[in-house]
């Protein structure tokens, strides 16, 4: 069974270019640790500071594996700018419904 990580990110004003640069490093790093970024969405209308990401995981154990990867020196180096870029982030673990 596949699992999904759904994140909502609220960026600080004007931080999209730096955040995008960080994500270009983070996405392949996380893919090596079981999280594949399958959607990264930004608004065309509405609140331009909000982003949505959907990551796919092959198994539930990849949740912990990915989070542990963020705590390594390599993960911490990639995520170092996060505090200056992100105002808020929520993370939800999800599974597919049985009707699709």
C-alpha positions in Angstrom: 0.0 0.0 0.0 1.3 3.5 -0.9 1.2 6.3 1.6 1.3 10.0 0.9 2.6 13.0 2.9 0.5 16.1 2.3 2.2 19.3 3.4 0.9 22.9 3.4 3.6 25.5 3.6 3.2 29.2 4.3 6.2 31.2 3.2 7.4 34.4 4.6 7.0 37.4 2.3 9.2 37.4 -0.8 10.9 34.0 0.0 9.7 31.9 -2.9 13.0 32.1 -4.9 15.1 30.9 -1.9 12.5 28.3 -1.0 12.4 26.9 -4.5 16.2 26.7 -4.5 16.1 24.7 -1.3 13.4 22.4 -2.6 15.5 21.7 -5.7 18.1 20.1 -3.4 15.6 18.6 -0.9 13.4 16.7 -3.4 16.1 14.5 -4.8 17.6 14.0 -1.3 14.2 12.9 0.0 13.7 10.6 -3.0 16.9 8.8 -2.0 15.2 8.3 1.4 11.9 7.0 0.3 9.8 10.2 -0.3 9.0 11.0 -4.0 7.6 14.5 -4.6 4.7 13.9 -7.0 3.0 17.4 -6.7 4.2 20.8 -5.8 1.5 23.4 -6.2 1.4 27.2 -5.8 -1.7 29.4 -6.1 -2.6 31.3 -9.3 -5.2 33.2 -7.2 -5.7 33.6 -3.5 -2.9 33.5 -0.9 0.4 33.5 -2.8 2.4 32.6 0.3 0.8 29.1 0.5 2.3 26.0 -1.2 1.1 22.4 -1.3 3.3 19.4 -1.7 2.3 15.7 -2.1 5.0 13.1 -1.5 4.5 9.4 -2.3 5.9 6.7 -0.1 6.0 3.0 -0.9 5.5 1.9 2.7 4.7 3.4 6.1 8.3 2.8 7.3 9.4 5.4 4.8 7.7 8.1 7.0 10.3 7.6 9.7 13.1 7.0 7.2 12.5 10.4 5.6 12.2 12.2 8.8 15.4 10.6 10.1 17.1 11.7 6.9 16.2 15.3 7.7 18.1 15.0 11.0 21.4 13.9 9.4 24.1 16.4 8.8 23.3 16.4 5.0 19.6 16.9 5.6 20.3 19.7 8.1 22.6 21.4 5.7 19.8 21.4 3.0 17.2 22.5 5.5 19.3 25.2 7.2 17.5 28.1 5.4 14.1 26.8 6.4 13.6 29.0 9.5 14.2 32.2 7.4 11.8 31.1 4.7 8.8 29.3 6.2 6.2 30.9 8.5 4.2 27.7 9.1 4.1 24.1 7.8 1.6 21.3 8.5 2.3 17.6 7.6 -0.4 15.0 7.2 0.1 11.3 6.4 -2.5 10.0 4.1 -3.6 6.8 2.2 -5.7 6.4 -1.0 -9.4 6.0 -0.6 -11.0 2.8 -1.7 -13.1 4.4 -4.4 -10.3 5.4 -6.9 
